[in-house]
Amino acid sequence: MLTILKRSRANGSTAYQALVRVKRKGKIVYSESRTFDRERLAQA
């Protein structure tokens, strides 16, 4: 599952955080997040 969050940085600029979680039998087996400057990069 991919989730993209729009976040504000301390200096007022906008960042996009991509969260990836893989579940098997209801339990999270893999989770990773990364922050990008542009939403299109976060989706890729």
Number of C-alpha atoms within 10 A of each C-alpha: 8 12 12 16 13 14 13 11 10 7 6 8 9 14 17 21 20 20 16 14 14 13 11 8 6 7 9 10 10 10 11 10 13 11 17 15 12 13 17 9 12 20 13 6
